[in-house]
Amino acid sequence: MVKSDPLVVVVGAGPAGMAAARTLVEGGLRPLVLDKQPAPGGRMWQQPAGSRQPCGLPGHDAETAERARKEFLDLAERIDWYPGTTVVDATRGRLWAMGPGGEVDETSWDALLVAAGALDRVVPLPGWTLPGVYTLGGAQTALKALGCAVGRRVGFLGTGPLLWLAAAQHLVAGVEVAVVADTSRWTGAMRALPDLLADRARLALGLRCLRMLRGAGVPIRRGIRAAAIEGGENVTGIALATRRGPRRFACDAVAIGVGLVPQTQLLDLLDAPFDLDAESGVWLPRADRAGRTPVEKVFVAGDGARPLGAAAAALSGERAALAILEDIGRPFDRDRAARLERDLERHVRFARGLARAFPFPAGLEAGIASDTVVCRCEGVAAGAITAAVRAFGCHEVNAVKALTRCGMGRCQGRLCGLAAARIAAVTAGVALAEAGRLRAQAPIEPLPARVRRTAPDAVA
Ligand SMILES: Cc1cc2nc3c(=O)[nH]c(=O)nc-3n(C[C@H](O)[C@H](O)[C@H](O)COP(=O)(O)OP(=O)(O)OC[C@H]3O[C@@H](n4cnc5c(N)ncnc54)[C@H](O)[C@@H]3O)c2cc1C
């Protein structure tokens, strides 16, 4: 690297971060790539733990995953790659990251690409904090990375393509699937078909999952209006309110999820602006088609910008890297950039179809029972949020957090923030946007604290 080369830092080595790193190297730079995982690949191309063989589950293309990881590791001489390193804070021009040993180091950056991926989104339901309840991603990670299932008879509850994919993956792995309960209806999928045809391969995978589940005689319930997870020391079943009346399915574990939410905490610390996506109720970071945020030299790509899937993440990582090269005055291929943007359009269209086929169950979230726990870190129930909104006449979610401790725990509201905002908005009778979004606080991930023993005479 020439001494005066600008330092480009890439946070995340999933499909987006890996594609960006490769493009930056092609552009003559030596990026610094940080990922909290011990190996590259991100969520979709997660490597099996230890010596386990890659799994042959539907939707998990082990060959593509292996090729992408190998291509990235082959660049090892030309990038500064730090696995097992979590970025915990960022300001303009600087960031702080915790290494595998718990030590926190500071580095400067001239351009920053945040490719931090997404998280499962959940709607708090009665019983969702019982032992034996997992997010869809958690259940999938147990299967794909650790080779074990979260239960012997697992119920799948929520909506979205991941619900069906995760259920089919468990079926193939030999797990009994108690039920697939989806809040969406078949009619939505029909209306979404023209947009879903934008990615025939993914549509075909979805239909294959459905056929597999049907073929195996798995009970499928759509249009779920209400649901509760039952149990005591562990899950014993799912109770559903369907159009045909109440139904109960026995199971010893439940996987829940209603879509994905971008991980945007670092962008938030950098004062990047966000816009509310009215359909899903998710705040998305503002960025142009190339991934430039309005904050100078800060870029975003992949699911962390907007969840569009692994292929789109790789395209957007490559596009953002070209934008970085352009903005720092390096030669960049304008035609390649235009081609990438055209390809990305197709994924945006498919995502529009998915949003129509699997609409976010806003009614379920708005109608959370007052004794249902919303913030599981701090044990705050929905009733405490409504009581605070009524007593203090405030509906802004950060004020609600200060009053109730909702979102103040170790996950910093990643799981409960959206639900808390909707409950506050519904209670106050204002639009969701007016409840705002929980602000991130540094460190964005818990840091280990070491207690140093002080000799008694030193204290005296
Ligand atoms: C729970 C879950 C399950 C999914 N399952 C499927 C599936 O089965 N099939 C499918 O097609 N798609 C699935 N997806 C979507 C798919 O994973 C993504 O579309 C794709 O992986 C996005 O690539 P990405 O590079 O944007 O993010 P990711 O692949 O998520 O990579 C982001 C990387 O950033 C790292 N990171 C995040 N924050 C920090 C930080 N502060 N410091 C350091 N590193 C950080 C993470 O460790 C991760 O490796 C899933 C997504 C999620 C969230």
The ligand as a MOL file (V3000), in Angstrom:
LIG
                    3D

  0  0  0     0  0            999 V3000
M  V30 BEGIN CTAB
M  V30 COUNTS 53 58 0 0 0
M  V30 BEGIN ATOM
M  V30 1 C -31.3630 -14.5820 10.9000 0
M  V30 2 C -31.1560 -14.6040 9.4180 0
M  V30 3 C -31.2990 -15.7820 8.6920 0
M  V30 4 C -31.1960 -15.7760 7.3080 0
M  V30 5 N -31.3540 -16.9320 6.6050 0
M  V30 6 C -31.3210 -16.9020 5.2550 0
M  V30 7 C -31.5030 -18.0720 4.4800 0
M  V30 8 O -31.6660 -19.1440 5.0080 0
M  V30 9 N -31.5060 -17.9700 3.1330 0
M  V30 10 C -31.3080 -16.7920 2.5200 0
M  V30 11 O -31.3190 -16.7230 1.2910 0
M  V30 12 N -31.0730 -15.6850 3.2130 0
M  V30 13 C -31.0950 -15.7130 4.5590 0
M  V30 14 N -30.9000 -14.5690 5.2680 0
M  V30 15 C -30.6190 -13.3600 4.5360 0
M  V30 16 C -29.1470 -13.4260 4.1030 0
M  V30 17 O -28.4170 -13.8920 5.1900 0
M  V30 18 C -28.6640 -12.1330 3.7160 0
M  V30 19 O -29.4260 -11.6340 2.6450 0
M  V30 20 C -27.1950 -12.0160 3.3610 0
M  V30 21 O -26.3720 -12.8260 4.1610 0
M  V30 22 C -26.8770 -10.5640 3.5680 0
M  V30 23 O -25.5340 -10.3500 3.4130 0
M  V30 24 P -24.8430 -9.1270 4.1820 0
M  V30 25 O -23.4170 -9.1630 3.7870 0
M  V30 26 O -25.6030 -7.8940 3.9680 0
M  V30 27 O -25.0240 -9.4470 5.7240 0
M  V30 28 P -24.5840 -10.7410 6.5920 0
M  V30 29 O -24.4420 -11.9460 5.7560 0
M  V30 30 O -25.5430 -10.7750 7.7130 0
M  V30 31 O -23.1600 -10.3070 7.1160 0
M  V30 32 C -22.9870 -9.2430 8.0000 0
M  V30 33 C -21.7320 -9.4960 8.7890 0
M  V30 34 O -21.4770 -8.3420 9.5810 0
M  V30 35 C -20.9570 -8.7700 10.8160 0
M  V30 36 N -21.1940 -7.7060 11.7970 0
M  V30 37 C -22.3760 -7.1530 12.1480 0
M  V30 38 N -22.1950 -6.1940 13.0650 0
M  V30 39 C -20.8690 -6.1400 13.2880 0
M  V30 40 C -20.0590 -5.3440 14.1550 0
M  V30 41 N -20.5880 -4.4060 14.9560 0
M  V30 42 N -18.7250 -5.5650 14.1580 0
M  V30 43 C -18.1820 -6.5190 13.3620 0
M  V30 44 N -18.9020 -7.2990 12.5350 0
M  V30 45 C -20.2230 -7.1060 12.4970 0
M  V30 46 C -21.6970 -10.0480 11.1200 0
M  V30 47 O -20.9620 -10.8700 11.9990 0
M  V30 48 C -21.8590 -10.6720 9.7470 0
M  V30 49 O -20.8570 -11.6130 9.4720 0
M  V30 50 C -30.9350 -14.5700 6.6470 0
M  V30 51 C -30.7210 -13.4000 7.3920 0
M  V30 52 C -30.8240 -13.4220 8.7650 0
M  V30 53 C -30.5880 -12.1590 9.5440 0
M  V30 END ATOM
M  V30 BEGIN BOND
M  V30 1 1 1 2
M  V30 2 1 2 3
M  V30 3 2 2 52
M  V30 4 2 3 4
M  V30 5 1 4 5
M  V30 6 1 4 50
M  V30 7 2 5 6
M  V30 8 1 6 7
M  V30 9 1 6 13
M  V30 10 2 7 8
M  V30 11 1 7 9
M  V30 12 1 9 10
M  V30 13 2 10 11
M  V30 14 1 10 12
M  V30 15 2 12 13
M  V30 16 1 13 14
M  V30 17 1 14 15
M  V30 18 1 14 50
M  V30 19 1 15 16
M  V30 20 1 16 17
M  V30 21 1 16 18
M  V30 22 1 18 19
M  V30 23 1 18 20
M  V30 24 1 20 21
M  V30 25 1 20 22
M  V30 26 1 22 23
M  V30 27 1 23 24
M  V30 28 2 24 25
M  V30 29 1 24 26
M  V30 30 1 24 27
M  V30 31 1 27 28
M  V30 32 2 28 29
M  V30 33 1 28 30
M  V30 34 1 28 31
M  V30 35 1 31 32
M  V30 36 1 32 33
M  V30 37 1 33 34
M  V30 38 1 33 48
M  V30 39 1 34 35
M  V30 40 1 35 36
M  V30 41 1 35 46
M  V30 42 1 36 37
M  V30 43 1 36 45
M  V30 44 2 37 38
M  V30 45 1 38 39
M  V30 46 1 39 40
M  V30 47 2 39 45
M  V30 48 1 40 41
M  V30 49 2 40 42
M  V30 50 1 42 43
M  V30 51 2 43 44
M  V30 52 1 44 45
M  V30 53 1 46 47
M  V30 54 1 46 48
M  V30 55 1 48 49
M  V30 56 2 50 51
M  V30 57 1 51 52
M  V30 58 1 52 53
M  V30 END BOND
M  V30 END CTAB
M  END
